[in-house]
Amino acid sequence: MNKIALIGAGFMGSAVARALRQTDPSITIGVVEKDDTRRNTAITELGARDFSADPAEVVSWADLVVLAIKPQDLESAAAALFAGARFTDRSGSESTTPFVSILAGTSLDTLESVLRTDRLIRLMPNLAAEIGKSVTGVTVGSGITDTQRDSILRLLEGVGTLVDIPESRMAAITALSGSGIAFVFEFIDAMAMGAVLEGIPYNQALPAALDVVESAALLLRENGVHPEEMVSRVCSPSGTTVTGIRALARGRMRATVIDALGAAAERSRELEG
């Protein structure tokens, strides 16, 4: 798969395109984007070929189409791509071009109904796709062949860690990864601000907080133990850490984080209808 069509060149779409290019530098990218600034950025930074004036052409050109538009723009995009009809390749046969969707809250059933194809993969990356470190939920539609699946997932490895899940769990991975990364940002900022309160300037506190969070994740990964085991190793009797842990418990940090993920998942299910 050397020709990738990018429908929508916003932040996430461009991040996925860069990740695919990282996996295979020989990839050629075609772009359909109505915003002049985003389109020009894709052309300049990704070397993309511009199909914006003739979107229908890009489907027959591409080996893979990445849908990275707003969910409310899906029907108008479908109309522009193939005028609402089942699209065909240049020979007049039904196209086998697979689609990868990163549309939030948009089910495979909805995509199949609007796009009139079952050759679909649903992807839920997070912001870290920009640096190839996204935790990304993946659901493969029934129309994707084994060969297509293997080729596409191999390309998508450039986005980061792929979590192959049934679609019924997509709201959960949206909460954990897509929303959860923002919760971690909040925690890091709170750590830094706590240090500021104790007299450390923010420009020193933030890098230190980042290193603490990164080192904690690495320790857990390397040791392969439950997080509570690592907490117990740090807490000495009547010490500073256990005193801080008690303050976190009083503030219901664990319950609040659990509730935040639950709320994000519920909102994802609401959007999906």
Buried (B, 14 or more C-beta within 10 A) or exposed (E): BEBBBBBBBBEBBBBBBBBBBBBEEEBBBBBBBBEEEBBBBBBEEBEBBBBBEEBBBBBBBBBBBBBBBEBEBBBEBBBBBBEEEEBEEEEEEEBEBBBBBBBBBBBBEBBBEBBBBBBBBBBBBBBBBBEBBBBBBBBBBEBBEEEBBEBBBEBBBBBBEBBEBEBEBBBBBBBBBBBBBEBEEEBBBEBBBEBBEEEBEEEEBBEEBEEBBEEEEEEBEEEEEEEEEBEEEEBEEEEEEBEEBEEEEEEEBEEEBEEBBEEBBEBBBEEBE
